[in-house]
């Protein structure tokens, strides 16, 4: 589990994980997008689940910092994330 602070305008680019991911927004807003689907804005108190292999990204499109916690259950010996071209 890790806490992530995202400055305004930042994003982590499309990527996928070798396991499942749970995210809970603690502060601000995070725009969550599964590739090929419309974005969803998650606000403080919102959470989501991302099944393994799902191509997605998180962005902070607001003018304030956002903070969320992530729990990843990944395959042993695999990288935390694999970047995917847009």
C-alpha distance (Angstrom), angle and dihedral (degrees) to the residues before:
residue distance angle dihedral
X1 . . .
X2 3.77 . .
X3 3.81 137.3 .
X4 3.81 114.8 -132.7
X5 3.81 127.4 -165.0
X6 3.81 114.3 -161.6
X7 3.81 119.4 -163.2
X8 3.80 119.5 -138.4
X9 3.81 112.2 -74.5
X10 3.82 95.4 14.9
X11 3.80 127.8 126.0
X12 3.78 138.2 173.2
X13 3.81 98.4 -131.9
X14 3.77 125.6 -124.8
X15 3.81 111.9 -48.5
X16 3.81 142.8 145.2
X17 3.79 135.9 -140.1
X18 3.80 133.0 -136.6
X19 3.79 88.9 -128.7
X20 3.78 144.7 21.7
X21 3.82 124.7 -58.8
X22 3.80 132.8 -158.2
X23 3.83 120.3 -167.6
X24 3.82 129.7 -168.7
X25 3.82 120.8 -173.5
X26 3.79 112.4 -137.9
X27 3.80 101.3 175.7
X28 3.80 137.1 10.3
X29 3.80 125.1 -5.5
X30 3.81 131.5 -55.0
X31 3.78 121.5 -165.0
X32 3.80 107.4 -143.6
X33 3.80 119.7 -163.6
X34 3.79 130.6 -176.1
X35 3.80 106.7 -156.8
X36 3.81 109.3 -96.6
X37 3.81 94.7 17.0
X38 3.81 132.2 91.4
X39 3.82 115.5 -91.6
X40 3.80 121.0 -101.8
X41 3.82 122.5 -148.8
X42 3.80 112.6 -137.0
X43 3.81 116.7 -162.0
X44 3.80 132.7 -166.8
X45 3.81 107.5 -57.1
X46 3.83 94.2 24.3
X47 3.79 122.4 114.9
X48 3.79 139.7 -179.7
X49 3.79 143.6 -169.0
X50 3.80 124.4 -130.3
X51 3.82 115.8 -164.6
X52 3.79 118.3 -139.5
X53 3.80 115.5 -78.3
X54 3.83 95.1 19.0
X55 3.81 110.2 141.8
X56 3.81 107.1 -132.4
X57 3.80 146.7 138.0
X58 3.79 140.1 -153.9
X59 3.81 121.5 -140.2
X60 3.78 136.1 -179.3
X61 3.80 103.1 -142.8
X62 3.82 93.1 167.1
X63 3.79 129.7 91.3
X64 3.83 93.4 -116.0
X65 3.82 131.7 68.8
X66 3.80 117.8 -93.9
X67 3.79 126.9 -150.7
X68 3.79 129.0 -163.6
X69 3.77 139.7 161.6
X70 3.78 123.0 -129.6
X71 3.78 129.8 -160.8
X72 3.80 114.4 -164.0
X73 3.80 123.7 -173.9
X74 3.80 101.3 -166.5
X75 3.78 137.6 177.2
X76 3.80 110.8 -92.7
X77 3.80 113.9 -100.7
X78 3.82 94.5 15.1
X79 3.82 124.0 116.5
X80 3.80 117.5 -97.9
X81 3.81 91.3 -118.2
X82 3.79 138.9 5.6
X83 3.83 115.3 -148.0
X84 3.82 115.4 -128.8
X85 3.83 122.2 -158.1
X86 3.79 116.3 -114.1
